[in-house]
Amino acid sequence: MEQKLRIGLIGLGQRGMATLRRYAVVDNAEITAIADLSADNTERALVTLKQQGHDSISVYQGESRWRNLCKDGNVDIVYICTDWASHARMAIFAMNNGKDVAIEVPAAMTVDECWALVDTTEQTGRRCTMLENCCYDTFHLGIMEMKRKGMFGDICHCEGAYIHDLRSDNGWVSYTVADHAGNPYPTHGLGPACQLLDIHHGDRLESLVSMSAPNKVNNTLIKTALGRTILIQFDERTPRPYSRLQTLCGTKGYAQKYPLPTIQIDGQTTLSGAEAEAYVHNQHNDDTRALVKRGNELGVENLMNYIMDYRLVHNLIKGKQPDISIYDAALWSCITELSARSVILGSKPVDIPDFTCGRWK
Ligand SMILES: NC(=O)c1ccc[n+]([C@@H]2O[C@H](COP(=O)([O-])OP(=O)(O)OC[C@H]3O[C@@H](n4cnc5c(N)ncnc54)[C@H](O)[C@@H]3O)[C@@H](O)[C@H]2O)c1
């Protein structure tokens, strides 16, 4: 029988419960331990896991009991689905107790926490990744293949965003957004953009300027060492329709996912809407094609989450590094503090640290 990845899940709120349900159909993985502040939440999660056929789950309920989960000998990876402020602290403790770690987005809220995650990962030799599901969006995966084939020429500019009208929702984003001057949630837009620009594989993010309009609409412009640019937007307080932009400009081609999927390749292709989407999906490599097929057969709710979950488990079980490195996780997350810093300074440029210490070249 193939080895199973044993997951200890901390945080059984909205995302944690969704994660627990998602993992019911992920091969070679099982949730062996759960932790939450609330007894209602652990009880609810336990019922769901029992319905899935699991009977020996360790349950850690209470303020600091997550520490015991991190020491549980029946856990290989600590999967962190708690509020933003606790992510880095929990991940560092888990690695120091010999566990691999996967952290929901953003991995950390300050530059210091980002450095601490990088340092602990290097010192412990554990694997630490961030669960940036938008890097597994099926449109993005097709665009990445087109980029690898050189279909866009040299990519000089990318745009990404988290634009989601959450005014009627007292839910998860709003609770710390109110106090944040910049973009508290940059990674859904930034992760895919950095992959398209080969950040940490020949280029790096060097500096940013950021502006916030009333209602917390934030625009952050990032410059890379090679002089390329990224626009990242955040807006959860206006009626603007949902968008992550997913836009790229190259010397030979253009692509966007939102608001209308569009592909423009010089002298060859001009497509929009369902035709553009079908064209991009047709570019998938064999691995993605197989995962999309399998996800559809299983009837999963959201293919990008399924592909992310599958790849995390597959990489870890095979002894490989996760797709998203700790350097990526730290870089994409540090924009939370740095965008706020630029806004507070009247939109002055702010340097972005090189978490790879020169290895990006
Ligand atoms: N990738 C995505 O698309 C996506 C979507 C939704 C949420 N998220 C992320 O998931 C994370 C959780 O979001 P949510 O909406 O589930 O929040 P939530 O508030 O619903 O749940 C957080 C849970 O963490 C628990 N918790 C807090 N401190 C704890 C502690 N010390 N010990 C044990 N449990 C503790 C709380 O009791 C709560 O149940 C956030 O980081 C969020 O950004 C990501």
The ligand as an SDF file (V2000), in Angstrom:
LIG
                    3D

 44 48  0  0  0  0  0  0  0  0999 V2000
   -7.1300   30.4930   -0.4450 N   0  0  0  0  0  0  0  0  0  0  0  0
   -8.3870   30.8860   -0.3780 C   0  0  0  0  0  0  0  0  0  0  0  0
   -9.0910   30.9730   -1.3620 O   0  0  0  0  0  0  0  0  0  0  0  0
   -8.9500   31.2140    0.9720 C   0  0  0  0  0  0  0  0  0  0  0  0
  -10.3270   31.3390    1.1470 C   0  0  0  0  0  0  0  0  0  0  0  0
  -10.8090   31.6110    2.4220 C   0  0  0  0  0  0  0  0  0  0  0  0
   -9.9360   31.7810    3.4750 C   0  0  0  0  0  0  0  0  0  0  0  0
   -8.6030   31.6670    3.2620 N   0  0  0  0  0  0  0  0  0  0  0  0
   -7.6590   31.8130    4.3710 C   0  0  0  0  0  0  0  0  0  0  0  0
   -7.9160   30.7980    5.3430 O   0  0  0  0  0  0  0  0  0  0  0  0
   -7.6300   31.2890    6.6520 C   0  0  0  0  0  0  0  0  0  0  0  0
   -8.8150   31.0750    7.5640 C   0  0  0  0  0  0  0  0  0  0  0  0
   -9.9220   31.7930    7.0720 O   0  0  0  0  0  0  0  0  0  0  0  0
  -11.4110   31.4690    7.5630 P   0  0  0  0  0  0  0  0  0  0  0  0
  -12.3090   32.2120    6.6780 O   0  0  0  0  0  0  0  0  0  0  0  0
  -11.5850   30.0040    7.7170 O   0  0  0  0  0  0  0  0  0  0  0  0
  -11.4090   32.1600    9.0170 O   0  0  0  0  0  0  0  0  0  0  0  0
  -12.3410   31.7530   10.2330 P   0  0  0  0  0  0  0  0  0  0  0  0
  -12.2950   32.9090   11.1660 O   0  0  0  0  0  0  0  0  0  0  0  0
  -13.6630   31.2610    9.7490 O   0  0  0  0  0  0  0  0  0  0  0  0
  -11.5970   30.4970   10.9080 O   0  0  0  0  0  0  0  0  0  0  0  0
  -10.4050   30.6000   11.6220 C   0  0  0  0  0  0  0  0  0  0  0  0
  -10.4130   29.4830   12.6490 C   0  0  0  0  0  0  0  0  0  0  0  0
   -9.1510   29.4670   13.3200 O   0  0  0  0  0  0  0  0  0  0  0  0
   -9.4050   29.1080   14.6790 C   0  0  0  0  0  0  0  0  0  0  0  0
   -8.2980   29.5460   15.5310 N   0  0  0  0  0  0  0  0  0  0  0  0
   -7.8620   30.8060   15.7790 C   0  0  0  0  0  0  0  0  0  0  0  0
   -6.8590   30.7860   16.6850 N   0  0  0  0  0  0  0  0  0  0  0  0
   -6.6590   29.4740   17.0120 C   0  0  0  0  0  0  0  0  0  0  0  0
   -5.7780   28.8160   17.9160 C   0  0  0  0  0  0  0  0  0  0  0  0
   -4.9200   29.4840   18.6970 N   0  0  0  0  0  0  0  0  0  0  0  0
   -5.8490   27.4740   17.9920 N   0  0  0  0  0  0  0  0  0  0  0  0
   -6.7220   26.7700   17.2330 C   0  0  0  0  0  0  0  0  0  0  0  0
   -7.5950   27.3480   16.3730 N   0  0  0  0  0  0  0  0  0  0  0  0
   -7.5580   28.6940   16.2660 C   0  0  0  0  0  0  0  0  0  0  0  0
  -10.7050   29.8460   15.0170 C   0  0  0  0  0  0  0  0  0  0  0  0
  -11.3370   29.2860   16.1490 O   0  0  0  0  0  0  0  0  0  0  0  0
  -11.4990   29.6530   13.7280 C   0  0  0  0  0  0  0  0  0  0  0  0
  -12.3240   28.5110   13.7750 O   0  0  0  0  0  0  0  0  0  0  0  0
   -7.2290   32.7640    6.4680 C   0  0  0  0  0  0  0  0  0  0  0  0
   -5.8500   32.8280    6.4390 O   0  0  0  0  0  0  0  0  0  0  0  0
   -7.7900   33.1270    5.1080 C   0  0  0  0  0  0  0  0  0  0  0  0
   -7.0640   34.1500    4.4850 O   0  0  0  0  0  0  0  0  0  0  0  0
   -8.1040   31.3720    2.0390 C   0  0  0  0  0  0  0  0  0  0  0  0
  1  2  1  0
  2  3  2  0
  2  4  1  0
  4  5  1  0
  4 44  2  0
  5  6  2  0
  6  7  1  0
  7  8  2  0
  8  9  1  0
  8 44  1  0
  9 10  1  0
  9 42  1  0
 10 11  1  0
 11 12  1  0
 11 40  1  0
 12 13  1  0
 13 14  1  0
 14 15  2  0
 14 16  1  0
 14 17  1  0
 17 18  1  0
 18 19  2  0
 18 20  1  0
 18 21  1  0
 21 22  1  0
 22 23  1  0
 23 24  1  0
 23 38  1  0
 24 25  1  0
 25 26  1  0
 25 36  1  0
 26 27  1  0
 26 35  1  0
 27 28  2  0
 28 29  1  0
 29 30  1  0
 29 35  2  0
 30 31  1  0
 30 32  2  0
 32 33  1  0
 33 34  2  0
 34 35  1  0
 36 37  1  0
 36 38  1  0
 38 39  1  0
 40 41  1  0
 40 42  1  0
 42 43  1  0
M  CHG  2   8   1  16  -1
M  END
$$$$
